[in-house]
């Protein structure tokens, strides 16, 4: 969490809560240490839609600590030490989209694990005006795409050349969101 007016920490220096397989805090570490040592921490994923129901899609900057220059259909990021998922989701969405006053609606949580990374993930959704001002340090390119336009750019078993290089955790969150929406007893 940051103090208004204070210098913002470098991404690798952010202090994070380290959590166990049940999302209970077991300690703290910097983001750089958590990444280097594969320490489980917390992240948020926010699906941002415009008034026409299109999805905000972006390419991450080359300077990103994790998954540089890859595409994502979520904004979001790490949850700071002592910060709630809800507060982090609102902060991340407003910072990355460059708009204030957003309302983020929680959808579900899941544990993301790969050989390189592990984090508890909270998925949210928000509505945003078309006139976003994405954070230059985070977003190299952006557009609002329909679900059909997005689907045409996702990897498919038989498709060649159609897929963009997507962040693996965002792709996992997208697949889980698709299944979550299709589950009649989700609420």
Secondary structure as GFF3:
##gff-version 3
##sequence-region A 1 187
A	DSSP	three_ten_helix	11	13	.	.	.	ID=ss1
A	DSSP	beta_strand	15	19	.	.	.	ID=ss2
A	DSSP	beta_strand	25	30	.	.	.	ID=ss3
A	DSSP	alpha_helix	31	37	.	.	.	ID=ss4
A	DSSP	beta_strand	41	49	.	.	.	ID=ss5
A	DSSP	beta_strand	55	60	.	.	.	ID=ss6
A	DSSP	beta_strand	71	72	.	.	.	ID=ss7
A	DSSP	beta_strand	75	78	.	.	.	ID=ss8
A	DSSP	alpha_helix	85	97	.	.	.	ID=ss9
A	DSSP	beta_strand	105	113	.	.	.	ID=ss10
A	DSSP	beta_strand	118	127	.	.	.	ID=ss11
A	DSSP	beta_strand	139	145	.	.	.	ID=ss12
A	DSSP	alpha_helix	147	151	.	.	.	ID=ss13
A	DSSP	alpha_helix	168	182	.	.	.	ID=ss14
###
